[in-house]
Amino acid sequence: MPQFGENETLQFLADVNVEKTIIDFLRQFGYLVQSVAELSTSMLDEDILNYAQRNNFILITNDKDFGEFVFRQKKMTKGIILFRFENQKAIEKITTIQFVLEHHQDKIANHFVVLSPKKVRFIPLEVNI
């Protein structure tokens, strides 16, 4: 397996609903990943988004409510990766995020990235200049 994550500048904040196997996978390849579950399981979604923004993290989540914050409420964020998988199998999510990190890493920051079994969408976010 290629060492695609070594010395990367992307940093992630994994929401409480992100499987530990995904967090471990990203850490194994050299990505800095903080887990909300390790910080505080009582954090509200808005607090999670604010924490990610303050610390320059890209949020990884299974919670589509974060789209409301960035698109309707215009909350600033470094980026969000949203998993949209019906069966919630971690191995399928890992395969998809690995593909994106290997082939589209330049499209993660400042994007709302939607990962699903058959499709990956990159939606640009407004950038605070």
A tleap script that builds the chain and sets N, CA, C and O, in Angstrom:
source leaprc.protein.ff14SB
mol = sequence {
  NMET PRO GLN PHE GLY GLU ASN GLU THR LEU
  GLN PHE LEU ALA ASP VAL ASN VAL GLU LYS
  THR ILE ILE ASP PHE LEU ARG GLN PHE GLY
  TYR LEU VAL GLN SER VAL ALA GLU LEU SER
  THR SER MET LEU ASP GLU ASP ILE LEU ASN
  TYR ALA GLN ARG ASN ASN PHE ILE LEU ILE
  THR ASN ASP LYS ASP PHE GLY GLU PHE VAL
  PHE ARG GLN LYS LYS MET THR LYS GLY ILE
  ILE LEU PHE ARG PHE GLU ASN GLN LYS ALA
  ILE GLU LYS ILE THR THR ILE GLN PHE VAL
  LEU GLU HIE HIE GLN ASP LYS ILE ALA ASN
  HIE PHE VAL VAL LEU SER PRO LYS LYS VAL
  ARG PHE ILE PRO LEU GLU VAL ASN CILE
}
set mol.1.N position { 0.847 -1.186 0.000 }
set mol.1.CA position { 0.000 0.000 0.000 }
set mol.1.C position { 0.891 1.248 0.000 }
set mol.1.O position { 1.856 1.301 0.763 }
set mol.2.N position { 0.601 2.230 -0.816 }
set mol.2.CA position { 1.432 3.433 -0.871 }
set mol.2.C position { 1.335 4.238 0.416 }
set mol.2.O position { 0.318 4.218 1.109 }
set mol.3.N position { 2.396 4.932 0.712 }
set mol.3.CA position { 2.439 5.777 1.908 }
set mol.3.C position { 1.925 7.168 1.563 }
set mol.3.O position { 2.673 8.143 1.635 }
set mol.4.N position { 0.673 7.263 1.193 }
set mol.4.CA position { 0.134 8.510 0.655 }
set mol.4.C position { -0.033 9.602 1.688 }
set mol.4.O position { -0.190 10.761 1.304 }
set mol.5.N position { -0.011 9.309 2.954 }
set mol.5.CA position { -0.281 10.329 3.960 }
set mol.5.C position { 0.935 10.897 4.652 }
set mol.5.O position { 0.810 11.819 5.459 }
set mol.6.N position { 2.101 10.373 4.359 }
set mol.6.CA position { 3.281 10.818 5.065 }
set mol.6.C position { 3.523 12.317 4.896 }
set mol.6.O position { 3.535 12.842 3.783 }
set mol.7.N position { 3.713 12.987 6.026 }
set mol.7.CA position { 4.056 14.416 6.062 }
set mol.7.C position { 3.051 15.319 5.353 }
set mol.7.O position { 3.433 16.352 4.803 }
set mol.8.N position { 1.818 14.958 5.359 }
set mol.8.CA position { 0.794 15.779 4.716 }
set mol.8.C position { 0.411 16.945 5.621 }
set mol.8.O position { 0.595 16.884 6.836 }
set mol.9.N position { -0.116 17.990 5.029 }
set mol.9.CA position { -0.538 19.150 5.791 }
set mol.9.C position { -2.019 19.088 6.166 }
set mol.9.O position { -2.473 19.884 6.988 }
set mol.10.N position { -2.772 18.172 5.589 }
set mol.10.CA position { -4.170 18.043 5.948 }
set mol.10.C position { -4.289 17.485 7.357 }
set mol.10.O position { -3.625 16.513 7.716 }
set mol.11.N position { -5.147 18.118 8.145 }
set mol.11.CA position { -5.426 17.675 9.506 }
set mol.11.C position { -6.921 17.486 9.634 }
set mol.11.O position { -7.701 18.262 9.081 }
set mol.12.N position { -7.321 16.462 10.358 }
set mol.12.CA position { -8.729 16.117 10.427 }
set mol.12.C position { -9.256 16.121 11.859 }
set mol.12.O position { -8.535 15.832 12.815 }
set mol.13.N position { -10.538 16.458 11.970 }
set mol.13.CA position { -11.289 16.298 13.201 }
set mol.13.C position { -12.401 15.315 12.889 }
set mol.13.O position { -13.255 15.586 12.045 }
set mol.14.N position { -12.396 14.173 13.565 }
set mol.14.CA position { -13.398 13.142 13.327 }
set mol.14.C position { -14.550 13.332 14.304 }
set mol.14.O position { -14.356 13.340 15.520 }
set mol.15.N position { -15.737 13.484 13.760 }
set mol.15.CA position { -16.948 13.615 14.562 }
set mol.15.C position { -17.153 12.341 15.390 }
set mol.15.O position { -16.551 11.307 15.102 }
set mol.16.N position { -18.002 12.421 16.418 }
set mol.16.CA position { -18.242 11.263 17.289 }
set mol.16.C position { -18.822 10.078 16.526 }
set mol.16.O position { -18.704 8.941 16.982 }
set mol.17.N position { -19.437 10.316 15.391 }
set mol.17.CA position { -20.068 9.236 14.632 }
set mol.17.C position { -19.133 8.584 13.615 }
set mol.17.O position { -19.563 7.713 12.859 }
set mol.18.N position { -17.883 8.980 13.584 }
set mol.18.CA position { -16.912 8.392 12.659 }
set mol.18.C position { -16.267 7.182 13.336 }
set mol.18.O position { -15.781 7.262 14.464 }
set mol.19.N position { -16.277 6.078 12.627 }
set mol.19.CA position { -15.775 4.830 13.160 }
set mol.19.C position { -14.289 4.915 13.510 }
set mol.19.O position { -13.506 5.541 12.796 }
set mol.20.N position { -13.918 4.278 14.613 }
set mol.20.CA position { -12.528 4.285 15.068 }
set mol.20.C position { -11.597 3.680 14.027 }
set mol.20.O position { -10.446 4.103 13.920 }
set mol.21.N position { -12.062 2.706 13.263 }
set mol.21.CA position { -11.208 2.106 12.240 }
set mol.21.C position { -10.812 3.116 11.166 }
set mol.21.O position { -9.723 3.021 10.600 }
set mol.22.N position { -11.677 4.073 10.883 }
set mol.22.CA position { -11.350 5.134 9.916 }
set mol.22.C position { -10.301 6.064 10.510 }
set mol.22.O position { -9.347 6.442 9.830 }
set mol.23.N position { -10.471 6.432 11.768 }
set mol.23.CA position { -9.501 7.289 12.456 }
set mol.23.C position { -8.142 6.601 12.496 }
set mol.23.O position { -7.121 7.213 12.179 }
set mol.24.N position { -8.131 5.333 12.886 }
set mol.24.CA position { -6.878 4.575 12.956 }
set mol.24.C position { -6.219 4.466 11.581 }
set mol.24.O position { -4.998 4.576 11.470 }
set mol.25.N position { -7.006 4.254 10.550 }
set mol.25.CA position { -6.485 4.162 9.187 }
set mol.25.C position { -5.764 5.454 8.801 }
set mol.25.O position { -4.642 5.413 8.295 }
set mol.26.N position { -6.402 6.591 9.036 }
set mol.26.CA position { -5.796 7.876 8.678 }
set mol.26.C position { -4.528 8.128 9.489 }
set mol.26.O position { -3.533 8.608 8.947 }
set mol.27.N position { -4.555 7.815 10.757 }
set mol.27.CA position { -3.368 7.994 11.605 }
set mol.27.C position { -2.225 7.099 11.146 }
set mol.27.O position { -1.064 7.506 11.176 }
set mol.28.N position { -2.548 5.894 10.727 }
set mol.28.CA position { -1.541 4.943 10.257 }
set mol.28.C position { -0.743 5.522 9.094 }
set mol.28.O position { 0.439 5.214 8.937 }
set mol.29.N position { -1.379 6.353 8.282 }
set mol.29.CA position { -0.704 6.931 7.124 }
set mol.29.C position { -0.184 8.338 7.381 }
set mol.29.O position { 0.091 9.081 6.439 }
set mol.30.N position { -0.049 8.702 8.634 }
set mol.30.CA position { 0.641 9.935 8.976 }
set mol.30.C position { -0.220 11.169 9.086 }
set mol.30.O position { 0.310 12.267 9.260 }
set mol.31.N position { -1.530 11.031 8.992 }
set mol.31.CA position { -2.392 12.198 9.134 }
set mol.31.C position { -2.649 12.486 10.607 }
set mol.31.O position { -2.830 11.571 11.410 }
set mol.32.N position { -2.660 13.758 10.946 }
set mol.32.CA position { -3.054 14.168 12.285 }
set mol.32.C position { -4.577 14.117 12.331 }
set mol.32.O position { -5.253 14.781 11.545 }
set mol.33.N position { -5.107 13.327 13.251 }
set mol.33.CA position { -6.553 13.190 13.395 }
set mol.33.C position { -6.895 13.338 14.875 }
set mol.33.O position { -6.440 12.564 15.716 }
set mol.34.N position { -7.699 14.341 15.168 }
set mol.34.CA position { -8.268 14.454 16.509 }
set mol.34.C position { -9.678 13.908 16.444 }
set mol.34.O position { -10.376 14.068 15.443 }
set mol.35.N position { -10.085 13.267 17.511 }
set mol.35.CA position { -11.412 12.683 17.567 }
set mol.35.C position { -12.261 13.452 18.575 }
set mol.35.O position { -11.836 13.687 19.707 }
set mol.36.N position { -13.452 13.838 18.160 }
set mol.36.CA position { -14.367 14.519 19.085 }
set mol.36.C position { -14.651 13.606 20.274 }
set mol.36.O position { -14.776 14.082 21.402 }
set mol.37.N position { -14.754 12.310 20.036 }
set mol.37.CA position { -15.008 11.365 21.127 }
set mol.37.C position { -13.891 11.398 22.170 }
set mol.37.O position { -14.144 11.154 23.350 }
set mol.38.N position { -12.674 11.694 21.755 }
set mol.38.CA position { -11.551 11.791 22.685 }
set mol.38.C position { -11.499 13.155 23.369 }
set mol.38.O position { -10.911 13.289 24.442 }
set mol.39.N position { -12.111 14.165 22.755 }
set mol.39.CA position { -12.137 15.512 23.334 }
set mol.39.C position { -13.294 15.682 24.312 }
set mol.39.O position { -13.093 15.994 25.485 }
set mol.40.N position { -14.508 15.470 23.806 }
set mol.40.CA position { -15.710 15.629 24.617 }
set mol.40.C position { -16.905 15.111 23.834 }
set mol.40.O position { -17.215 15.625 22.760 }
set mol.41.N position { -17.567 14.113 24.356 }
set mol.41.CA position { -18.725 13.549 23.658 }
set mol.41.C position { -19.954 14.440 23.781 }
set mol.41.O position { -20.982 14.164 23.163 }
set mol.42.N position { -19.859 15.508 24.574 }
set mol.42.CA position { -21.013 16.389 24.758 }
set mol.42.C position { -20.955 17.650 23.888 }
set mol.42.O position { -21.791 18.541 24.040 }
set mol.43.N position { -19.983 17.735 22.984 }
set mol.43.CA position { -19.875 18.908 22.117 }
set mol.43.C position { -21.062 18.974 21.167 }
set mol.43.O position { -21.454 17.964 20.583 }
set mol.44.N position { -21.628 20.156 21.014 }
set mol.44.CA position { -22.698 20.379 20.049 }
set mol.44.C position { -22.097 20.519 18.658 }
set mol.44.O position { -20.916 20.836 18.517 }
set mol.45.N position { -22.913 20.282 17.625 }
set mol.45.CA position { -22.413 20.369 16.244 }
set mol.45.C position { -21.757 21.712 15.951 }
set mol.45.O position { -20.699 21.758 15.324 }
set mol.46.N position { -22.364 22.791 16.390 }
set mol.46.CA position { -21.797 24.114 16.129 }
set mol.46.C position { -20.448 24.289 16.832 }
set mol.46.O position { -19.539 24.918 16.291 }
set mol.47.N position { -20.325 23.737 18.027 }
set mol.47.CA position { -19.051 23.787 18.746 }
set mol.47.C position { -17.982 22.966 18.024 }
set mol.47.O position { -16.816 23.358 17.966 }
set mol.48.N position { -18.390 21.837 17.481 }
set mol.48.CA position { -17.461 20.992 16.722 }
set mol.48.C position { -16.953 21.741 15.500 }
set mol.48.O position { -15.755 21.736 15.214 }
set mol.49.N position { -17.861 22.382 14.783 }
set mol.49.CA position { -17.474 23.132 13.589 }
set mol.49.C position { -16.560 24.300 13.951 }
set mol.49.O position { -15.576 24.555 13.256 }
set mol.50.N position { -16.877 25.006 15.026 }
set mol.50.CA position { -16.038 26.126 15.475 }
set mol.50.C position { -14.651 25.637 15.894 }
set mol.50.O position { -13.647 26.271 15.568 }
set mol.51.N position { -14.591 24.536 16.598 }
set mol.51.CA position { -13.306 23.967 17.019 }
set mol.51.C position { -12.465 23.591 15.796 }
set mol.51.O position { -11.269 23.878 15.742 }
set mol.52.N position { -13.097 22.955 14.830 }
set mol.52.CA position { -12.380 22.574 13.605 }
set mol.52.C position { -11.836 23.819 12.899 }
set mol.52.O position { -10.688 23.822 12.455 }
set mol.53.N position { -12.634 24.855 12.794 }
set mol.53.CA position { -12.211 26.081 12.118 }
set mol.53.C position { -11.048 26.745 12.858 }
set mol.53.O position { -10.050 27.126 12.245 }
set mol.54.N position { -11.184 26.878 14.163 }
set mol.54.CA position { -10.124 27.514 14.974 }
set mol.54.C position { -8.791 26.781 14.862 }
set mol.54.O position { -7.730 27.404 14.905 }
set mol.55.N position { -8.846 25.476 14.719 }
set mol.55.CA position { -7.632 24.655 14.727 }
set mol.55.C position { -7.219 24.161 13.346 }
set mol.55.O position { -6.333 23.316 13.222 }
set mol.56.N position { -7.868 24.696 12.300 }
set mol.56.CA position { -7.493 24.394 10.918 }
set mol.56.C position { -7.674 22.915 10.568 }
set mol.56.O position { -6.879 22.340 9.825 }
set mol.57.N position { -8.736 22.310 11.116 }
set mol.57.CA position { -9.046 20.913 10.831 }
set mol.57.C position { -10.122 20.815 9.759 }
set mol.57.O position { -10.995 21.676 9.648 }
set mol.58.N position { -10.039 19.754 8.981 }
set mol.58.CA position { -11.119 19.377 8.079 }
set mol.58.C position { -11.978 18.378 8.848 }
set mol.58.O position { -11.477 17.370 9.345 }
set mol.59.N position { -13.252 18.663 8.939 }
set mol.59.CA position { -14.163 17.821 9.691 }
set mol.59.C position { -14.570 16.608 8.868 }
set mol.59.O position { -14.924 16.736 7.696 }
set mol.60.N position { -14.519 15.429 9.486 }
set mol.60.CA position { -15.019 14.201 8.873 }
set mol.60.C position { -16.241 13.783 9.682 }
set mol.60.O position { -16.184 13.708 10.909 }
set mol.61.N position { -17.343 13.512 8.992 }
set mol.61.CA position { -18.586 13.218 9.696 }
set mol.61.C position { -19.506 12.317 8.875 }
set mol.61.O position { -19.335 12.150 7.668 }
set mol.62.N position { -20.480 11.747 9.566 }
set mol.62.CA position { -21.583 11.028 8.932 }
set mol.62.C position { -22.863 11.849 9.041 }
set mol.62.O position { -23.930 11.389 8.634 }
set mol.63.N position { -22.767 13.049 9.582 }
set mol.63.CA position { -23.912 13.890 9.919 }
set mol.63.C position { -24.127 14.969 8.857 }
set mol.63.O position { -23.345 15.914 8.754 }
set mol.64.N position { -25.191 14.819 8.072 }
set mol.64.CA position { -25.453 15.776 6.990 }
set mol.64.C position { -25.903 17.149 7.499 }
set mol.64.O position { -25.994 18.091 6.712 }
set mol.65.N position { -26.184 17.279 8.788 }
set mol.65.CA position { -26.587 18.572 9.346 }
set mol.65.C position { -25.503 19.645 9.198 }
set mol.65.O position { -25.811 20.836 9.235 }
set mol.66.N position { -24.259 19.245 9.033 }
set mol.66.CA position { -23.189 20.233 8.874 }
set mol.66.C position { -23.342 21.020 7.574 }
set mol.66.O position { -22.843 22.141 7.469 }
set mol.67.N position { -24.013 20.456 6.601 }
set mol.67.CA position { -24.310 21.187 5.375 }
set mol.67.C position { -25.159 22.415 5.657 }
set mol.67.O position { -24.978 23.451 5.016 }
set mol.68.N position { -26.067 22.318 6.590 }
set mol.68.CA position { -26.901 23.447 7.012 }
set mol.68.C position { -26.044 24.598 7.525 }
set mol.68.O position { -26.293 25.758 7.197 }
set mol.69.N position { -25.045 24.279 8.320 }
set mol.69.CA position { -24.174 25.315 8.880 }
set mol.69.C position { -23.391 26.052 7.803 }
set mol.69.O position { -23.302 27.280 7.832 }
set mol.70.N position { -22.821 25.314 6.853 }
set mol.70.CA position { -21.938 25.962 5.881 }
set mol.70.C position { -22.673 26.565 4.693 }
set mol.70.O position { -22.213 27.557 4.128 }
set mol.71.N position { -23.799 25.989 4.302 }
set mol.71.CA position { -24.479 26.507 3.119 }
set mol.71.C position { -25.595 27.494 3.449 }
set mol.71.O position { -25.764 28.484 2.737 }
set mol.72.N position { -26.340 27.254 4.483 }
set mol.72.CA position { -27.431 28.170 4.828 }
set mol.72.C position { -27.002 29.247 5.812 }
set mol.72.O position { -27.369 30.413 5.666 }
set mol.73.N position { -26.223 28.852 6.814 }
set mol.73.CA position { -25.804 29.811 7.833 }
set mol.73.C position { -24.460 30.463 7.497 }
set mol.73.O position { -24.014 31.373 8.196 }
set mol.74.N position { -23.824 29.996 6.429 }
set mol.74.CA position { -22.560 30.569 5.935 }
set mol.74.C position { -21.438 30.532 6.979 }
set mol.74.O position { -20.607 31.439 7.037 }
set mol.75.N position { -21.421 29.482 7.797 }
set mol.75.CA position { -20.338 29.305 8.775 }
set mol.75.C position { -19.062 28.952 8.023 }
set mol.75.O position { -19.091 28.183 7.062 }
set mol.76.N position { -17.967 29.507 8.456 }
set mol.76.CA position { -16.687 29.255 7.811 }
set mol.76.C position { -16.105 27.924 8.301 }
set mol.76.O position { -16.273 27.548 9.460 }
set mol.77.N position { -15.432 27.237 7.412 }
set mol.77.CA position { -14.765 25.986 7.751 }
set mol.77.C position { -13.620 25.742 6.780 }
set mol.77.O position { -13.647 26.199 5.637 }
set mol.78.N position { -12.630 25.027 7.247 }
set mol.78.CA position { -11.498 24.632 6.398 }
set mol.78.C position { -11.937 23.593 5.374 }
set mol.78.O position { -11.352 23.477 4.298 }
set mol.79.N position { -12.990 22.831 5.732 }
set mol.79.CA position { -13.512 21.808 4.845 }
set mol.79.C position { -14.262 20.754 5.627 }
set mol.79.O position { -14.081 20.606 6.836 }
set mol.80.N position { -15.107 20.023 4.918 }
set mol.80.CA position { -15.886 18.946 5.533 }
set mol.80.C position { -15.900 17.762 4.580 }
set mol.80.O position { -16.077 17.919 3.372 }
set mol.81.N position { -15.712 16.580 5.142 }
set mol.81.CA position { -15.894 15.335 4.406 }
set mol.81.C position { -17.099 14.648 5.032 }
set mol.81.O position { -17.098 14.321 6.219 }
set mol.82.N position { -18.124 14.435 4.216 }
set mol.82.CA position { -19.356 13.807 4.672 }
set mol.82.C position { -19.494 12.424 4.048 }
set mol.82.O position { -19.502 12.289 2.825 }
set mol.83.N position { -19.601 11.400 4.885 }
set mol.83.CA position { -19.869 10.050 4.410 }
set mol.83.C position { -21.372 9.873 4.246 }
set mol.83.O position { -22.137 10.165 5.165 }
set mol.84.N position { -21.800 9.394 3.074 }
set mol.84.CA position { -23.216 9.098 2.799 }
set mol.84.C position { -23.312 7.651 2.335 }
set mol.84.O position { -23.451 7.380 1.142 }
set mol.85.N position { -23.238 6.740 3.269 }
set mol.85.CA position { -23.282 5.307 2.997 }
set mol.85.C position { -24.474 4.706 3.721 }
set mol.85.O position { -24.634 4.913 4.924 }
set mol.86.N position { -25.303 3.975 3.014 }
set mol.86.CA position { -26.482 3.356 3.623 }
set mol.86.C position { -26.107 2.269 4.618 }
set mol.86.O position { -26.664 2.207 5.714 }
set mol.87.N position { -25.160 1.409 4.236 }
set mol.87.CA position { -24.850 0.253 5.071 }
set mol.87.C position { -23.867 0.550 6.196 }
set mol.87.O position { -23.704 -0.262 7.106 }
set mol.88.N position { -23.216 1.698 6.143 }
set mol.88.CA position { -22.296 2.139 7.196 }
set mol.88.C position { -21.115 1.193 7.426 }
set mol.88.O position { -20.595 1.126 8.540 }
set mol.89.N position { -20.684 0.461 6.395 }
set mol.89.CA position { -19.523 -0.407 6.553 }
set mol.89.C position { -18.251 0.424 6.477 }
set mol.89.O position { -17.993 1.106 5.485 }
set mol.90.N position { -17.459 0.354 7.546 }
set mol.90.CA position { -16.254 1.169 7.634 }
set mol.90.C position { -15.264 0.867 6.518 }
set mol.90.O position { -14.605 1.783 6.025 }
set mol.91.N position { -15.142 -0.381 6.109 }
set mol.91.CA position { -14.170 -0.733 5.074 }
set mol.91.C position { -14.497 -0.036 3.757 }
set mol.91.O position { -13.582 0.373 3.042 }
set mol.92.N position { -15.760 0.106 3.423 }
set mol.92.CA position { -16.134 0.815 2.199 }
set mol.92.C position { -15.803 2.306 2.318 }
set mol.92.O position { -15.382 2.931 1.344 }
set mol.93.N position { -15.989 2.858 3.484 }
set mol.93.CA position { -15.655 4.268 3.704 }
set mol.93.C position { -14.146 4.471 3.601 }
set mol.93.O position { -13.681 5.451 3.019 }
set mol.94.N position { -13.395 3.546 4.165 }
set mol.94.CA position { -11.930 3.636 4.110 }
set mol.94.C position { -11.447 3.579 2.666 }
set mol.94.O position { -10.587 4.363 2.265 }
set mol.95.N position { -11.989 2.668 1.899 }
set mol.95.CA position { -11.599 2.551 0.485 }
set mol.95.C position { -11.884 3.849 -0.259 }
set mol.95.O position { -11.071 4.287 -1.072 }
set mol.96.N position { -13.015 4.458 0.009 }
set mol.96.CA position { -13.399 5.694 -0.677 }
set mol.96.C position { -12.526 6.863 -0.248 }
set mol.96.O position { -12.060 7.625 -1.095 }
set mol.97.N position { -12.296 7.021 1.050 }
set mol.97.CA position { -11.476 8.149 1.497 }
set mol.97.C position { -10.024 7.970 1.052 }
set mol.97.O position { -9.337 8.949 0.764 }
set mol.98.N position { -9.561 6.726 0.996 }
set mol.98.CA position { -8.212 6.484 0.495 }
set mol.98.C position { -8.098 6.928 -0.964 }
set mol.98.O position { -7.122 7.578 -1.338 }
set mol.99.N position { -9.084 6.586 -1.783 }
set mol.99.CA position { -9.082 6.996 -3.185 }
set mol.99.C position { -9.031 8.523 -3.296 }
set mol.99.O position { -8.258 9.063 -4.087 }
set mol.100.N position { -9.843 9.207 -2.517 }
set mol.100.CA position { -9.881 10.674 -2.572 }
set mol.100.C position { -8.543 11.259 -2.131 }
set mol.100.O position { -8.045 12.198 -2.752 }
set mol.101.N position { -7.963 10.720 -1.075 }
set mol.101.CA position { -6.674 11.237 -0.600 }
set mol.101.C position { -5.551 10.970 -1.599 }
set mol.101.O position { -4.627 11.773 -1.722 }
set mol.102.N position { -5.626 9.861 -2.304 }
set mol.102.CA position { -4.592 9.545 -3.281 }
set mol.102.C position { -4.733 10.333 -4.576 }
set mol.102.O position { -3.728 10.690 -5.191 }
set mol.103.N position { -5.973 10.612 -5.001 }
set mol.103.CA position { -6.193 11.177 -6.328 }
set mol.103.C position { -6.750 12.601 -6.351 }
set mol.103.O position { -6.667 13.275 -7.378 }
set mol.104.N position { -7.306 13.059 -5.255 }
set mol.104.CA position { -7.953 14.378 -5.252 }
set mol.104.C position { -7.643 15.177 -3.987 }
set mol.104.O position { -8.455 15.993 -3.550 }
set mol.105.N position { -6.486 14.946 -3.410 }
set mol.105.CA position { -6.148 15.606 -2.154 }
set mol.105.C position { -6.226 17.130 -2.259 }
set mol.105.O position { -6.549 17.810 -1.284 }
set mol.106.N position { -5.931 17.652 -3.430 }
set mol.106.CA position { -5.954 19.102 -3.635 }
set mol.106.C position { -7.369 19.674 -3.627 }
set mol.106.O position { -7.533 20.894 -3.591 }
set mol.107.N position { -8.391 18.827 -3.658 }
set mol.107.CA position { -9.777 19.286 -3.668 }
set mol.107.C position { -10.466 19.116 -2.316 }
set mol.107.O position { -11.682 19.280 -2.227 }
set mol.108.N position { -9.725 18.796 -1.277 }
set mol.108.CA position { -10.352 18.560 0.029 }
set mol.108.C position { -10.488 19.863 0.818 }
set mol.108.O position { -11.578 20.192 1.286 }
set mol.109.N position { -9.398 20.597 0.965 }
set mol.109.CA position { -9.458 21.855 1.709 }
set mol.109.C position { -10.382 22.832 0.986 }
set mol.109.O position { -10.379 22.922 -0.241 }
set mol.110.N position { -11.160 23.552 1.763 }
set mol.110.CA position { -12.094 24.562 1.247 }
set mol.110.C position { -13.200 23.966 0.379 }
set mol.110.O position { -13.738 24.634 -0.504 }
set mol.111.N position { -13.530 22.707 0.639 }
set mol.111.CA position { -14.615 22.034 -0.072 }
set mol.111.C position { -15.482 21.255 0.910 }
set mol.111.O position { -15.028 20.833 1.973 }
set mol.112.N position { -16.718 21.081 0.530 }
set mol.112.CA position { -17.629 20.163 1.194 }
set mol.112.C position { -17.607 18.923 0.320 }
set mol.112.O position { -18.156 18.919 -0.782 }
set mol.113.N position { -16.968 17.866 0.819 }
set mol.113.CA position { -16.752 16.662 0.029 }
set mol.113.C position { -17.765 15.605 0.477 }
set mol.113.O position { -17.817 15.236 1.650 }
set mol.114.N position { -18.552 15.135 -0.459 }
set mol.114.CA position { -19.552 14.112 -0.157 }
set mol.114.C position { -19.073 12.796 -0.755 }
set mol.114.O position { -18.904 12.669 -1.968 }
set mol.115.N position { -18.858 11.811 0.131 }
set mol.115.CA position { -18.394 10.503 -0.298 }
set mol.115.C position { -19.547 9.517 -0.198 }
set mol.115.O position { -20.166 9.376 0.857 }
set mol.116.N position { -19.828 8.842 -1.293 }
set mol.116.CA position { -20.853 7.798 -1.301 }
set mol.116.C position { -20.276 6.601 -2.060 }
set mol.116.O position { -19.221 6.721 -2.683 }
set mol.117.N position { -20.948 5.457 -2.018 }
set mol.117.CA position { -20.371 4.260 -2.647 }
set mol.117.C position { -20.038 4.411 -4.134 }
set mol.117.O position { -19.064 3.824 -4.604 }
set mol.118.N position { -20.816 5.175 -4.871 }
set mol.118.CA position { -20.605 5.256 -6.317 }
set mol.118.C position { -20.222 6.644 -6.806 }
set mol.118.O position { -20.042 6.849 -8.006 }
set mol.119.N position { -20.096 7.607 -5.884 }
set mol.119.CA position { -19.884 8.973 -6.337 }
set mol.119.C position { -19.146 9.787 -5.279 }
set mol.119.O position { -19.325 9.593 -4.076 }
set mol.120.N position { -18.311 10.702 -5.765 }
set mol.120.CA position { -17.638 11.664 -4.899 }
set mol.120.C position { -17.936 13.048 -5.454 }
set mol.120.O position { -17.714 13.317 -6.635 }
set mol.121.N position { -18.441 13.924 -4.591 }
set mol.121.CA position { -18.741 15.293 -5.023 }
set mol.121.C position { -17.865 16.265 -4.237 }
set mol.121.O position { -17.658 16.107 -3.034 }
set mol.122.N position { -17.354 17.276 -4.945 }
set mol.122.CA position { -16.555 18.328 -4.337 }
set mol.122.C position { -17.310 19.647 -4.543 }
set mol.122.O position { -17.417 20.146 -5.663 }
set mol.123.N position { -17.823 20.192 -3.458 }
set mol.123.CA position { -18.580 21.444 -3.537 }
set mol.123.C position { -17.718 22.546 -2.923 }
set mol.123.O position { -17.421 22.492 -1.729 }
set mol.124.N position { -17.312 23.542 -3.708 }
set mol.124.CA position { -16.453 24.598 -3.154 }
set mol.124.C position { -17.172 25.377 -2.051 }
set mol.124.O position { -18.376 25.626 -2.118 }
set mol.125.N position { -16.397 25.748 -1.045 }
set mol.125.CA position { -16.910 26.548 0.060 }
set mol.125.C position { -16.400 27.979 -0.079 }
set mol.125.O position { -15.355 28.227 -0.679 }
set mol.126.N position { -17.150 28.900 0.481 }
set mol.126.CA position { -16.682 30.285 0.512 }
set mol.126.C position { -15.445 30.343 1.403 }
set mol.126.O position { -15.407 29.733 2.472 }
set mol.127.N position { -14.451 31.072 0.956 }
set mol.127.CA position { -13.198 31.171 1.684 }
set mol.127.C position { -13.095 32.562 2.285 }
set mol.127.O position { -13.326 33.563 1.607 }
set mol.128.N position { -12.748 32.615 3.557 }
set mol.128.CA position { -12.565 33.881 4.256 }
set mol.128.C position { -11.205 34.463 3.889 }
set mol.128.O position { -10.174 33.935 4.307 }
set mol.129.N position { -11.192 35.537 3.117 }
set mol.129.CA position { -9.933 36.116 2.622 }
set mol.129.C position { -9.473 37.250 3.505 }
set mol.129.O position { -8.434 37.854 3.242 }
savepdb mol mol.pdb
quit
